[in-house]
Structure formats: C-alpha cells, structure tokens
Amino acid sequence: MQYKELREKYPKFVYEKYSYRISGAKPRSGRATFSGNNLEIFFDFLIEPDIKFQPKIVIENIPQKLSILDIDRFENLIFHLGLMEIPSYWKATCSPEILIKAGPLSMKASPSSPSSTNLRFVSINKEQIDWWKDLIIKGMGQFFYENKINFTHPNFFKIISPTPEQNWSRTVLDQSNDKVLVPVGGGKDSVVTLELLKKAGKQIRCFSLNPTEAALKIMKLAGCKRPLIVRREIDEKLLELNRQGFLNGHTPFSAYLAFLSVLVATIFGQRYIAFSNERSSNEGNVKYLGKVINHQWSKSFEFEQKFRKYSKKYLTPSPKFGGGLEYFSFLRPLYEIQIAKLFSKYPKYFNAFLSCNVAYQTVSGTKLPAKKWCGNCSKCLFVFTILYPFVEEKKLIKIWGRNLFENKNLLPIMQELIGERKFKPFECVGTEKESLIAFYLSWKKAKSGQELFLTKLPFLLRYFEEKIMPKYLNLEKESKKLMSSWNAQNNSPKDFEKILKTSLL
C-alpha cells in the first residue's frame, strides 16, 4: 500500500499500557519480592481506529527470591522496553502521531543532594521526545529508503506524552560488582567476546533473545551455565498485515536489545553489559534525501554514545559509590576482519556459528526457516571472505558446502561489497575498504596455493586479480595497516580494553 494513503487512514498510533505478571509475586513496602519462574510482560498498542496489538516478552527463570528492585524503577524499565517495541508496529502504517499513554516521557533521575543516593525525578519531556524521534529517524532509515518514504518533512510525525502531575522520589540500589552480561546471537563476534572474557577470568552470564540453534550451541560450547533466555512473541496481527500489503521493513533491532539487556541485567544483578558490536558498523550504506542510511545504525558508536547517556539519565542512574550499569561494546576497537582472525583460533565453533539472515527468514510466517548458510547472499560471501585468509579452505567448504569464490552469480555482490557497484548491501557486513582488503588477502592466500599445487584461481578471485587489483596499487601496505589498526573511540572500561589489546599480540 502507499504510505500516504495509510497515514491518512490511520492517523494515530497509541502506546496504551504495559502489564506484567509473575507467579507468586508479592510486592511489599515499595519493593518487589518475586517467587516464581517466568516474568511475562505485555504491551498494548492501538493504531486508530481499529488495529490492536499485544506483543509479549517472557524472561525465563527469574531468581526465586528477587528483592533487589525498586518497583518504580523496575516498571520504568518495562515502560521503556514498550517504547522500543513501538517501531516494529508503528511501521505498518507510519501514522503521523504517536501518543504515549502508558506513562510520561519525563522521568529524569538526579540526586537530591551531592551526598545522597535518594533520587528526585523531574519533568524533562522535550529532551526525551527528541531522543526517541532521532532513534526512529536514524534507526529506520533503511525502512524509509526501501518504502520510498519522505521522512524529512518537518511534520512527518510527532510524539505526544503526558506530563506527570507530581515529582517522584526513588531509591536506586548499588550494583557495584564485576558480573558481565554477554548477549549471544549465533555469529562469530559474540564467540570472540565470550572466549576472551572467559580467559581473563571475568564472571560471565550469557543472555540470548529467542535463541537460535546456533546460539544455543555456542553457549553450550562456551560452557555458559544457566544462560538467561528471553522469548519475544510478535503479535500475529502484524504478520497478517504484512501479508495484506501494509508497510514492512527493517527496524533497529540492536537498539531493542540494548533496552532489553538493561532490564535483564537489572533483574539478575549484572554490572556490565558487553555487546560485540565492532567499528565496521559505523559506516553507512547509501544517501537518501540528503541523509546517510546505515543498516547497522543501532550497532554504531553513535547509537552507543546516545544510549549510554540516555540510560544513565533515565534508566540506571548511578548512586554515589559508583554503581549502576555499564553498557558498552567490547569489540568496538576492531574491524570485522580483525575479529574474524581472532575467531579462527576457536575451531570448535566452526560447525556451530550461523549469521546468515536468509537462514532464519519466514517471509511473514509463510515458510519455515532453512537454518543453514544459504551461500547466495552478501552476508555469506562477506563472512566466507574474511575467514578465508585465516582458515583452511576445506574447513570453510565444510561450513558452506562449497567454495563461494567459484560462484559466478556472486560477482554483483562482490562488487557491491568492495564499492564497485551500486552501494554496500543492507546487511551486517564490513566497510567497503575492509572487504577490499579481505578479497586481497584471500587472493594472496589462494595465489600461493595455486603456485604450489598448480591449481586454477576460483572465478571471483581471478576477476579480482584481473579487474580490481590494477586499480589499487597499495593493497599490501593497506592490508597491514588495517589488520593492525585500533579504534580508540570506544567505551570499554580500561581492564576490558586491555584484555582485547592483549589478544591481538
């Protein structure tokens, strides 16, 4: 459907309320004591006049005696998770107004006195509204691009939130421990984070949202005891609307994980949240209406900075003794290809990891996911290429079932990855420069093998040798520079930064 038609027909998106339940919950004296198994959270959304959604979150196996949470702080985290659910449902109609009825966007925490841990909540509505508008605009850039939506119009959408009638008083408890929450997907990056932090003796707790078979295998291989599992259930009504032709597309998933991880870390008493986002995600894909569109914006350093500031103000204000949560990305200093080199040291994960998104596609619930590397997408080619210089070819062929460099149909994707055609694919892939370096290092390895065994170069590397390399005369020098580079623009605590630096030696 045309987005203008939908916006006229459905003018308002409403975040009506949130609710939660825990078996045997007994709130007492302003604090929560829970004695159940799973925390179930529900969000009620309405697209006026008549489209209703109720997505659900289940956090499994919460502590049997959870008594560390201030109820108001706890509910504030749930409220914010509901805010982060909005883009996934609002996108169906792109309604010009978002009304927040579930609670006020006006809860800034600040110490009532320099020496006190008692926090006073004051009304600062506009700052938060501007923050959320920025997240939606930048985090959904790909969605706007692919649906040809003009998001630059000054009245494109507005967010309306009630103002509280009174100030609120809260007490936030100290979380000054060294426990580390590590989000685990199914890819190589979280493997590297897990292994390096384990070796350094960090107290790790694995966390996974809707874990795939790959994620479960990785956590088992890593020796993660009692991983924290969260189930997110998309309302079937949204999938039905997708099939009917309502708007659909990319949403900032890593931003969702950020808010969810803060809630999980708070419930389970984790001090650090160590994501595995890398510096490669900082590069955008294409310009649209004068703005850079970045598929990985919610993995970027820009988002990380914005979220850290927001979290410390509105989610987890730190008490005077230096507690509070620390959200950061452990691998931020490195490029994807540098992480691939580290991953190559852990062959036990080769048959477990899986980060091909085609493997999990269901086409709005119309087909079952394949759950294996497809070998035909940009993610598959990129991961194959950055691993090729550091992993035996026969091991890579065992993972993908074939040598992807032999596939002539992948030539257009290769050209996009290295910046020779259209623009970088909308995928979690590296920068154009590092893709160029990855193909060069792969060519270099294959070339040495060709001379040794008198074999023929595979098609893509032969094309690279004949058509691409003559344009770039300093690839050897550039490859050494990139492979030894370090991005000082990161938020890793000093001891975590030292762990990563040591691993590169």
C-alpha positions in Angstrom: 0.0 0.0 0.0 1.1 3.6 -0.5 2.3 5.1 2.8 0.4 8.4 2.3 -2.8 6.5 2.0 -2.1 4.6 5.2 -1.1 7.7 7.1 -4.5 9.3 6.2 -6.5 6.2 7.1 -4.6 5.5 10.3 -3.6 8.9 11.8 -2.6 7.9 15.3 -0.5 5.2 17.0 -1.2 4.7 20.7 1.0 3.0 23.3 -1.9 2.4 25.6 -0.4 0.4 28.5 2.0 -2.2 29.7 1.4 -5.0 32.2 3.4 -7.9 33.7 2.8 -10.9 35.9 5.0 -13.3 37.9 3.7 -16.4 39.6 3.6 -15.7 43.3 4.6 -12.0 43.1 4.4 -10.3 46.5 5.1 -6.5 46.3 5.9 -5.3 49.8 6.9 -1.9 51.2 7.7 -0.3 47.9 10.0 -3.2 46.9 9.4 -6.3 44.8 9.8 -9.8 46.2 9.1 -12.3 43.5 8.9 -16.1 44.0 8.0 -17.5 40.6 9.6 -18.8 37.4 9.0 -16.6 34.4 8.3 -12.8 34.1 5.7 -12.2 31.5 5.4 -8.7 30.0 2.6 -7.4 27.8 2.3 -4.2 25.7 -0.9 -2.9 24.4 -0.8 -0.8 21.2 -3.6 0.6 19.1 -3.5 2.1 15.6 -6.6 4.2 15.5 -9.3 3.4 14.7 -9.3 -0.4 14.9 -5.9 -2.2 14.7 -4.8 -3.6 18.1 -1.6 -5.4 19.0 -0.4 -7.1 22.2 3.2 -8.3 21.8 4.6 -10.4 24.7 8.0 -10.8 26.4 8.9 -13.7 28.6 12.1 -13.6 30.8 12.7 -17.1 31.9 13.8 -18.4 35.3 14.0 -15.2 37.2 15.6 -15.5 40.7 13.4 -17.3 43.2 13.8 -14.5 45.7 14.2 -11.3 43.8 14.1 -8.5 46.3 16.6 -6.0 44.9 14.3 -3.9 42.7 12.6 -0.7 43.5 9.2 -1.3 41.9 9.0 2.1 40.3 12.4 1.7 38.7 11.5 -1.8 37.6 8.3 -0.6 35.9 10.2 2.3 34.3 12.4 -0.2 32.6 9.4 -2.2 31.4 7.7 1.0 30.2 10.9 1.8 28.2 11.0 -1.6 26.6 7.5 -0.9 25.4 8.7 2.3 23.8 11.3 0.3 22.0 8.6 -2.1 20.7 6.8 0.8 19.0 8.8 1.0 15.7 8.0 -2.7 14.9 4.3 -2.0 14.9 4.2 1.7 14.0 5.9 0.9 10.7 2.8 -0.9 9.4 1.1 2.5 8.8 3.7 5.2 9.6 1.0 7.1 11.5 1.8 10.8 11.8 1.1 10.9 15.5 2.5 8.6 18.3 0.6 9.0 21.6 2.3 7.6 24.7 -0.5 6.9 27.2 1.3 4.2 29.2 3.4 6.7 31.1 5.2 10.0 30.9 8.4 10.6 28.9 9.6 12.9 31.6 11.5 11.0 34.3 15.0 12.4 34.7 16.8 11.0 37.7 19.1 13.3 39.7 20.5 13.1 43.2 18.5 15.2 45.6 21.9 16.2 47.2 25.5 15.5 46.2 26.0 13.1 49.1 22.6 11.2 48.8 21.5 8.2 46.8 17.9 9.3 47.0 16.8 10.4 43.6 14.4 13.1 42.6 12.5 12.7 39.3 11.8 15.9 37.5 9.9 16.8 34.3 12.1 17.0 31.2 9.7 16.0 28.4 11.2 17.5 25.3 14.7 16.1 25.6 13.4 12.5 25.7 10.9 13.1 22.9 13.7 14.5 20.7 15.8 11.4 21.6 13.1 9.0 20.6 12.4 10.9 17.3 16.1 10.7 16.5 16.2 7.0 17.1 13.2 6.3 14.9 14.5 8.5 12.1 18.1 7.1 12.1 17.2 3.6 13.1 14.6 3.2 10.5 16.5 4.8 7.6 16.6 1.6 5.6 12.8 1.2 6.1 12.2 4.7 4.8 14.5 4.2 1.8 13.1 0.9 0.7 9.5 2.1 1.0 10.3 5.5 -0.7 9.0 7.4 2.3 9.9 11.1 2.7 10.9 11.2 6.4 12.5 14.7 6.1 9.2 16.6 6.1 9.0 18.8 9.3 5.6 17.3 10.2 6.4 13.7 9.3 5.5 12.5 12.8 5.2 13.8 16.3 5.4 12.1 19.7 2.9 13.2 22.4 3.5 12.2 26.0 1.6 13.2 29.2 3.3 15.3 31.9 3.3 13.9 35.4 1.3 15.8 38.0 3.9 15.5 40.7 7.6 14.8 41.3 8.6 11.3 42.3 11.1 10.1 44.9 13.1 6.9 44.3 15.9 4.9 45.8 18.3 3.1 43.4 20.4 0.4 44.8 24.1 -0.1 44.2 25.2 -2.7 41.6 29.0 -2.4 42.2 30.0 -5.9 41.2 32.1 -7.3 38.3 29.5 -9.6 36.7 29.3 -9.3 32.9 26.2 -9.9 30.8 27.2 -11.0 27.3 24.4 -11.0 24.6 24.8 -14.0 22.3 23.4 -14.3 18.8 24.6 -17.0 16.6 27.6 -15.3 15.0 31.4 -15.2 15.4 31.6 -11.9 17.2 29.9 -13.0 20.5 32.1 -16.1 20.4 35.2 -14.0 20.4 33.8 -11.9 23.3 32.9 -14.9 25.3 36.3 -16.7 24.8 38.4 -13.6 25.6 36.5 -12.6 28.7 36.4 -16.2 29.9 40.2 -16.5 29.6 40.6 -13.2 31.5 38.6 -14.7 34.4 35.5 -12.5 34.1 32.2 -13.6 35.7 30.1 -14.1 32.6 26.4 -14.7 32.2 25.2 -15.4 28.7 22.0 -13.8 27.5 20.0 -14.6 24.4 16.8 -13.4 22.9 14.8 -16.1 21.0 18.0 -18.1 20.8 18.6 -20.0 17.6 20.1 -23.4 17.4 23.4 -21.7 16.7 23.2 -19.5 19.7 22.3 -22.5 22.0 25.2 -24.5 20.6 27.6 -21.6 21.1 26.5 -21.1 24.7 26.9 -24.8 25.4 30.4 -24.9 23.8 31.4 -21.8 25.7 30.4 -23.5 29.0 27.8 -20.9 29.8 26.0 -22.1 32.8 22.3 -21.2 33.3 22.1 -18.8 30.3 19.5 -16.1 30.6 16.8 -16.7 28.0 14.2 -14.2 26.8 11.3 -15.0 24.4 9.8 -12.2 22.3 6.5 -13.0 20.7 5.5 -10.9 17.8 1.7 -10.3 17.6 0.3 -12.5 14.7 -1.8 -9.5 13.7 1.4 -7.7 12.4 2.3 -10.7 10.3 -1.2 -10.8 8.9 -1.0 -7.1 8.0 2.3 -7.7 6.3 0.7 -10.3 4.1 -2.1 -7.9 3.3 0.4 -5.3 2.0 0.8 -3.0 4.9 4.3 -1.4 5.2 7.1 -3.6 6.3 10.9 -3.4 6.7 14.0 -3.1 8.8 13.8 -1.8 12.4 16.7 -1.0 14.8 17.0 -4.5 16.4 20.2 -3.8 18.3 18.5 -0.8 20.0 15.8 -3.2 21.2 18.5 -5.5 22.6 20.1 -2.5 24.4 16.9 -1.7 26.3 16.1 -5.4 27.0 19.7 -6.1 28.2 19.4 -3.3 30.8 16.2 -4.8 32.2 17.7 -8.3 32.2 21.0 -7.1 33.8 19.0 -5.3 36.5 16.9 -8.3 37.3 19.8 -10.7 37.5 22.3 -8.3 39.2 24.9 -7.9 36.4 27.1 -4.8 36.4 28.5 -4.8 32.9 26.7 -5.3 29.6 29.3 -6.3 27.0 27.9 -6.2 23.4 30.1 -7.4 20.5 29.5 -4.6 18.0 32.5 -3.5 16.0 33.8 -0.4 14.3 32.7 -1.6 10.9 29.1 -0.8 11.8 29.9 2.9 11.8 29.9 3.1 8.0 26.6 3.8 6.3 25.3 2.3 3.1 23.7 4.9 0.9 22.5 8.5 0.9 18.7 9.2 0.7 17.1 12.6 0.8 20.4 14.1 1.9 20.8 11.7 4.8 23.2 8.7 5.3 21.2 5.5 5.6 23.0 2.9 7.8 21.6 -0.6 8.1 23.7 -1.0 11.2 23.0 2.3 12.9 21.8 0.8 16.2 25.1 -1.1 16.3 27.1 2.0 15.6 29.3 4.0 18.0 26.9 7.0 17.5 24.0 5.0 18.9 26.1 3.5 21.7 27.0 7.0 22.9 23.4 8.2 22.7 22.1 5.2 24.6 24.8 5.3 27.3 23.8 9.0 28.1 20.1 8.2 28.0 20.5 5.1 30.2 22.4 7.0 32.8 19.8 9.7 33.0 16.6 7.8 32.6 17.1 4.1 33.2 20.0 3.4 35.6 21.2 6.5 37.4 24.4 5.7 39.4 24.4 6.1 43.2 27.3 7.9 44.9 29.6 4.9 45.3 30.0 4.3 41.5 27.4 1.6 41.0 25.0 1.5 38.1 25.1 -0.4 34.8 27.8 0.0 32.2 26.7 -0.7 28.6 29.5 -0.8 26.0 30.7 -2.8 23.1 33.8 -4.9 23.8 34.8 -5.3 20.2 34.3 -1.7 19.1 38.1 -1.0 18.5 38.2 -3.7 15.8 37.1 -4.2 12.2 35.1 -7.4 11.3 38.1 -8.9 9.5 40.3 -8.5 12.7 37.6 -10.2 14.7 37.5 -13.0 12.0 41.2 -13.6 12.6 40.6 -14.0 16.3 37.6 -16.3 15.7 39.8 -18.5 13.5 41.6 -19.6 16.8 38.4 -21.3 18.0 37.7 -24.1 15.5 35.3 -25.9 17.9 32.7 -23.2 16.9 33.1 -23.6 13.2 30.2 -26.0 12.8 28.0 -24.1 15.3 28.0 -20.4 14.3 25.4 -19.2 11.8 24.8 -15.5 11.0 23.2 -15.8 7.5 19.9 -13.9 7.8 18.3 -15.8 4.9 18.7 -18.9 7.1 16.0 -17.5 9.5 13.6 -15.9 7.1 10.0 -17.0 7.2 8.5 -14.4 4.8 6.0 -13.1 7.4 5.3 -16.6 8.6 4.6 -18.2 5.2 7.6 -20.6 5.2 9.9 -22.4 7.6 13.4 -21.1 8.2 16.2 -23.1 6.4 18.6 -22.8 9.4 21.7 -23.1 7.4 24.1 -20.9 5.4 22.4 -20.1 2.1 25.7 -19.4 0.2 24.0 -16.9 -2.0 23.7 -13.7 0.0 26.0 -10.8 0.8 26.4 -11.9 4.4 27.5 -15.4 3.4 30.1 -14.1 0.9 31.4 -11.5 3.3 31.9 -13.9 6.2 33.4 -16.5 3.9 35.9 -13.9 2.5 37.0 -12.5 5.9 37.6 -16.0 7.2 39.3 -17.4 4.1 42.8 -15.8 4.8 42.9 -17.4 8.3 41.0 -20.8 8.0 41.8 -23.8 5.9 39.8 -23.8 2.7 38.5 -27.4 3.3 37.1 -26.3 6.6 35.2 -23.4 5.1 33.8 -25.7 2.3 32.6 -27.9 5.1 30.7 -25.0 6.6 29.2 -23.6 3.4 29.1 -26.8 1.3 31.2 -25.3 -1.5 33.8 -22.7 -2.3 31.8 -19.5 -2.7 34.6 -17.9 -4.8 33.6 -20.4 -7.6 30.0 -19.0 -7.8 29.8 -16.6 -10.7 26.4 -15.4 -9.6 28.0 -13.8 -6.6 30.0 -11.3 -8.7 27.5 -8.4 -8.4 27.5 -8.9 -4.6 31.3 -8.9 -4.5 31.3 -5.6 -6.5 28.8 -4.1 -4.0 30.9 -5.2 -1.0 34.0 -3.5 -2.3 32.3 -0.3 -3.6 32.5 -1.1 -7.3 28.7 -1.3 -7.9 25.6 0.5 -6.5 26.1 0.6 -2.7 27.1 -1.6 0.2 24.4 -4.2 0.8 21.9 -3.7 3.6 23.4 -6.3 5.8 25.7 -6.6 8.8 28.9 -6.6 6.7 32.2 -4.7 6.9 33.3 -1.5 5.4 34.0 -1.3 1.7 37.7 -0.9 2.4 38.0 -3.9 4.6 36.0 -6.0 2.1 38.6 -4.9 -0.5 41.4 -6.0 1.9 39.6 -9.3 2.7 39.4 -10.2 -1.0 43.1 -9.2 -1.5 44.2 -11.4 1.4 42.1 -14.2 0.1 43.6 -13.8 -3.3 47.1 -13.7 -1.8 46.5 -17.0 0.0 44.8 -18.7 -3.0 47.6 -17.5 -5.2 50.3 -19.0 -3.1 48.3 -22.3 -3.1 47.9 -22.1 -6.9 51.6 -21.7 -7.4 52.3 -24.6 -5.0 49.8 -27.0 -6.4 49.3 -25.6 -9.9 45.6 -25.1 -9.4 43.4 -22.5 -11.1 42.2 -19.5 -9.2 38.5 -19.6 -8.4 36.3 -17.3 -10.5 35.8 -14.4 -8.1 39.5 -14.2 -7.1 40.5 -14.4 -10.8 38.2 -11.5 -11.5 39.6 -9.6 -8.5 43.1 -10.1 -9.9 42.3 -9.0 -13.4 39.8 -6.2 -12.9 40.2 -4.8 -9.4 43.8 -5.1 -8.3 45.1 -2.8 -11.1 43.0 0.0 -9.7 44.6 -0.4 -6.2 48.3 -0.5 -6.1 48.9 -0.3 -2.4 46.8 -3.2 -1.1 49.7 -5.0 0.6 50.6 -1.8 2.6 46.9 -1.0 3.3 46.2 -4.6 4.4 48.9 -4.5 7.1 47.7 -1.1 8.3 44.1 -2.2 8.6 44.9 -5.5 10.3 47.0 -3.7 13.0 44.6 -0.8 13.5 42.9 0.1 16.8 40.0 2.5 17.2 40.4 4.5 20.4 36.8 5.8 20.0 35.2 3.2 22.3 33.6 3.0 25.8 35.3 -0.2 27.1 36.4 0.0 30.7 40.2 0.0 30.9 40.5 -3.6 32.1 38.3 -4.8 29.2 40.3 -2.8 26.7 43.5 -4.3 28.0 42.0 -7.8 27.5 41.2 -7.1 23.9 44.6 -5.4 23.2 46.5 -8.4 24.6 44.6 -10.8 22.4 46.0 -9.0 19.3 49.6 -9.6 20.3 
